[in-house]
Amino acid sequence: MPLWVKIGFGTFFGLIVLFGIIMAWAFWMIRVPKIEFNKQDPDVAEKLEGWFQQLHHHKIVPFNGTVYVRSKNEILIRKAYGVDGQDRPLTPDSSLRLASLSKQFTAIGVLTLVRDDKVDLDEPISTYLPGCNFSASLNSLLNHRSGIPDVIYQKAPETDLLTLEGVEALMCDGSVKAAPAGDYAYSNTGYLLAARAIERVTGESFETYMQRAVFDPLEMKNSRVWNLVSERPFPGRAGSFRFVRATEKEALNPSNFDGVAGDGGVFSNLDDLENWDRFWSDDRLLPNKLKQRALTPTSGDYAFGWIRDGDWAWHNGSWLGARTYMARNLKTGDLVILLDNSSNVQTDVIGTRLRAFLED
């Protein structure tokens, strides 16, 4: 074999080894540390706080947000770490963007109309959005089985502010063809159409209806729908950012897509979400049969804004720096809430580690 070929092969394999070393180092640097203690430890709360301090001071992907962990009836941690997009210190009372955790609220908004006999989950969406010739039902929109393609953010103009009215116009102009309902396909578009149906049926904005019909009755005083067409200001919301480095941040501001809500758009805090957790097992707002419908997948594992995994119901979210995670154990009452506002790529891993910790 010629010398130049040997040198070439040697260089090639050397670069592969170097790449492997770099990837292993990168994986090690961004890894989430294991939880080396258990929930029966007498100082478990102190150790859990120390674990989150480790996450918060991570060199590459710091956890920046609020956390609530409950084991049965015992609160193990309720803390805030870091700042918001305006460099204001976060507190456990800070209202943060929920991103796709908002979907479960949209579903309950629809179910309040079912309760009042104003909509039928199994009627075609065209019943509530006249001129929208999709045969998919509200039920199939809420469990992502409508067959309507998730194309709204591709169809939306790059400069004009997208609103729920605009979603209806873009999706219902005859240019979008739907597949037969039935197969699962996660769809933000479906939840926007569900939110628009609420507006059409009630004659109110989605923001106003959700406040009147859901947040106020449940006394969720720090929760609300907010977007760029909101009817009232929201100076207390915690803005999002992304880390350029662990010590440098870039604020992330709403874009022309942020005139809508339904797939996202809800802001809330730890105490309100703990209250929201209690709502699912008490007698407020909805009869139990409707709550159970919201928690029960038609098939597969997706219900109405909840993913079912055995006794766990959970969901995550990602938008504009928000990385969120909420998991509820329907049998034990264990609860995990993570609201990160810094584009942390490890939020789901943290949530999964906490679930495993609670199960031990």
PyMOL commands that set and color helices and strands:
alter all, ss='L'
color gray80, all
select helices_A, chain A and resi 3-30+44-56+99-115+125-127+138-142+152-155+164-171+188-202+206-215+270-279+288-295+347-359
alter helices_A, ss='H'
color red, helices_A
select strands_A, chain A and resi 65-71+74-81+95-97+224-225+237-238+240-245+248-252+266-268+307-309+312-319+322-329+335-340
alter strands_A, ss='S'
color yellow, strands_A
deselect
rebuild
show_as cartoon
